[in-house]
């Protein structure tokens, strides 16, 4: 049987259309083809992967941006495939639903942890292993958010495989009892598989809806407004944080306070 690393080296270009030599040491991940297009336009770089499950591009500074799709299985897949290049840091730029009255559309959330409600992560570690980000990577992101004059929230995100849960009263009560600040479909998986593969990882989430309120459930029209108003800031924070991390060359995983 082909070894795991050789499979990853074969499948990462297969899924993204981009040769291994084009990948940088620092990675931005997203669910949105539009984000990859904005990045490519900003840096005048080619996008690979049209007609492939994922799209990828790398700028002249060596920062790679990948649209891996939606959901926890895809999050696990890309974090497994990235073992082919052993990146020094990976940041997920995603959207989430706010679960607190104090959490408004357009707020940024820097998760301190994620609850593993999706099931995919159970294939990597037992349920009692917490899904956590890499602290120092999040520190770089936090500094950039503040530097740009934005506010952000911290808290625990609930990750689920369910997309249509808004009318399930039992599940809504479950979320309330877990005191989560937001809900999404990838963060816990991303954290756990990053931990499993020893890849430094973080997530910066944009609140795109407040599904616990009747008027707050996301629609195509409301999501377009969120993208129009906040996508540029979301994207630029991620670019600046990961670019600076690469320029400083600071070690993320093992350091002293």
C-alpha positions in Angstrom: 0.0 0.0 0.0 1.2 3.5 -0.8 2.4 5.4 2.3 0.2 8.1 3.8 2.6 10.9 2.9 2.9 9.8 -0.7 -0.9 9.7 -0.9 -1.2 13.2 0.4 1.5 14.4 -2.1 -0.5 12.8 -4.9 -3.9 14.0 -3.8 -3.3 17.6 -2.8 -2.5 18.6 -6.5 -5.3 16.2 -7.6 -7.9 18.0 -5.5 -6.6 21.6 -6.1 -5.0 21.5 -9.5 -2.0 23.3 -8.1 1.5 21.7 -8.2 3.2 20.9 -4.9 6.0 23.4 -5.6 3.5 26.2 -5.8 2.3 25.9 -2.2 3.7 28.3 0.4 4.6 27.7 4.0 1.6 29.6 5.4 -1.9 28.8 4.4 -5.3 30.6 4.4 -8.3 28.3 4.2 -11.9 29.3 3.3 -15.3 28.0 2.2 -15.7 30.7 -0.4 -14.6 30.7 -4.0 -15.1 34.5 -4.0 -12.5 35.0 -1.3 -9.9 33.1 -3.4 -10.8 35.3 -6.4 -10.4 38.5 -4.3 -7.0 37.3 -3.1 -5.9 36.5 -6.6 -7.1 39.9 -7.9 -5.3 41.7 -5.1 -1.9 40.0 -5.8 -2.3 39.3 -9.5 -1.8 35.6 -9.1 -3.2 32.6 -11.0 -6.0 30.5 -9.5 -5.7 26.7 -10.0 -8.5 24.2 -9.7 -11.3 25.3 -11.9 -13.3 22.1 -12.4 -11.7 20.6 -9.3 -13.2 20.0 -5.8 -10.9 22.8 -4.4 -9.3 26.0 -5.8 -5.9 27.3 -4.7 -3.6 30.2 -5.4 -0.3 31.5 -4.0 1.0 35.1 -4.0 4.6 36.3 -4.5 5.2 36.4 -0.8 4.5 32.6 -0.6 1.1 32.9 1.1 -1.3 30.2 -0.2 -5.1 30.5 -0.2 -7.4 27.4 -0.6 -11.1 27.1 -0.9 -11.7 23.6 0.5 -15.5 23.5 0.3 -18.1 23.2 3.1 -18.5 20.9 6.1 -16.4 19.0 8.5 -15.4 16.1 6.2 -13.9 18.6 3.8 -12.1 20.4 6.6 -10.6 17.1 7.7 -9.6 16.2 4.1 -7.7 19.5 3.5 -5.9 19.3 6.8 -4.8 15.7 6.0 -3.7 16.7 2.5 -1.7 19.6 3.8 0.7 17.1 5.5 2.1 16.8 1.9 3.8 20.2 2.4 4.1 20.5 6.2 2.9 24.2 6.4 4.2 26.3 9.3 0.8 27.8 10.0 -2.8 27.5 8.7 -5.7 30.0 9.4 -9.3 29.3 8.5 -11.4 32.3 7.5 -15.0 31.1 7.8 -18.5 32.4 8.7 -20.6 31.4 11.6 -24.0 31.9 13.2 -24.1 34.0 16.4 -25.8 32.4 19.4 -25.7 35.2 21.9 -27.7 38.4 22.0 -24.5 40.4 22.3 -23.2 38.8 19.1 -24.2 40.8 16.1 -23.8 40.3 12.3 -20.4 41.5 11.2 -18.7 40.8 14.5 -15.4 38.8 14.3 -15.0 35.7 16.6 -11.6 34.3 17.5 -12.6 30.9 19.1 -10.8 29.8 22.2 -12.2 26.3 21.7 -14.8 24.4 19.7 -17.2 21.7 20.8 -17.0 18.6 18.7 -20.6 18.1 17.7 -19.8 17.1 14.1 -18.6 13.5 14.6 -15.8 13.6 12.0 -13.2 14.5 14.6 -13.9 11.3 16.5 -12.0 9.4 13.8 -8.9 11.2 14.9 -9.0 11.5 18.7 -11.3 10.3 21.5 -14.2 12.7 22.4 -12.5 14.0 25.6 -9.6 15.6 23.6 -10.4 19.3 23.4 -10.5 21.1 20.0 -8.2 24.1 20.6 -6.4 26.6 18.3 -2.7 27.3 18.4 -2.3 30.1 20.9 0.5 32.1 19.2 -1.1 32.0 15.8 -4.3 33.5 17.4 -2.2 36.1 19.1 -0.9 37.3 15.7 -4.5 37.5 14.4 -5.7 39.3 17.5 -3.0 41.9 17.1 -4.0 42.6 13.5 -7.7 42.9 14.4 -7.0 45.5 17.1 -4.4 47.2 14.9 -7.1 47.7 12.2 -9.6 49.1 14.7 -12.0 46.2 14.7 -13.7 44.6 17.7 -13.8 40.9 18.2 -15.3 38.3 20.5 -13.8 35.2 22.0 -15.7 32.1 23.2 -16.5 28.6 22.4 -17.9 27.6 19.0 -20.2 24.6 18.5 -19.4 22.6 15.3 -22.1 20.5 13.8 -22.8 18.5 10.6 -26.4 19.7 10.6 -27.3 22.5 8.3 -31.0 22.7 8.9 -31.4 22.8 12.7 -33.0 26.2 13.3 -36.5 24.7 14.0 -35.3 21.9 16.2 -36.2 23.1 19.7 -34.3 20.3 21.4 -31.1 21.1 19.6 -31.5 24.8 20.2 -31.8 24.1 24.0 -28.7 21.9 23.7 -26.8 24.9 22.3 -28.1 27.2 25.0 -27.0 24.8 27.8 -23.5 24.6 26.2 -23.2 28.4 26.4 -21.6 28.6 23.0 -21.0 32.0 21.4 -21.5 30.7 17.8 -22.2 27.7 15.6 -20.4 26.5 12.4 -19.7 23.4 10.5 -15.8 23.2 10.4 -13.9 24.7 13.3 -13.8 21.8 15.7 -12.7 19.4 12.9 -10.1 21.8 11.7 -8.6 22.2 15.2 -8.6 18.5 15.9 -7.1 17.3 12.6 -4.6 20.1 12.8 -3.6 18.8 16.2 -3.5 15.2 14.9 -1.2 16.2 12.0 0.9 18.6 14.1 0.0 21.6 12.0 -0.3 25.0 13.8 -3.8 26.2 13.2 -6.3 28.9 14.0 -9.7 30.3 12.9 -11.1 33.8 12.4 -14.9 33.6 12.0 -17.3 36.3 10.7 -20.8 36.3 12.2 -23.0 36.1 9.1 -26.4 35.5 10.8 -28.0 35.2 14.2 -30.1 32.0 13.8 -31.6 32.0 17.3 -33.7 35.0 16.4 -36.7 34.7 14.0 -35.3 37.5 11.7 -31.7 36.3 12.0 -31.7 33.1 9.9 -29.4 33.3 7.0 -30.7 33.6 3.4 -28.9 34.2 0.1 -29.8 37.9 0.2 -28.7 38.4 3.8 -25.4 36.6 3.2 -24.7 38.7 0.1 -25.0 41.8 2.4 -22.6 40.4 4.9 -20.1 39.6 2.2 -20.4 43.1 0.7 -20.0 44.9 4.1 -17.3 42.8 5.9 -15.5 40.3 3.5 -12.7 42.8 2.6 -11.9 43.4 6.3 -12.1 39.6 7.1 -9.8 38.7 4.2 -7.3 41.5 4.9 -6.9 40.6 8.6 -6.1 37.0 7.6 -3.6 38.1 4.9 -1.8 40.6 7.1 -1.6 38.2 10.1 -0.2 35.3 8.1 2.1 37.4 6.1 3.6 39.0 9.2 3.9 35.6 10.8 5.9 34.4 7.8 8.1 37.6 7.6 9.0 37.4 11.3 9.6 33.6 11.0 8.6 33.1 14.6 8.0 29.5 15.8 4.4 28.9 16.6 4.3 25.5 18.3 7.0 25.6 20.9 8.0 28.9 22.5 8.6 30.4 25.9 6.5 33.1 27.7 
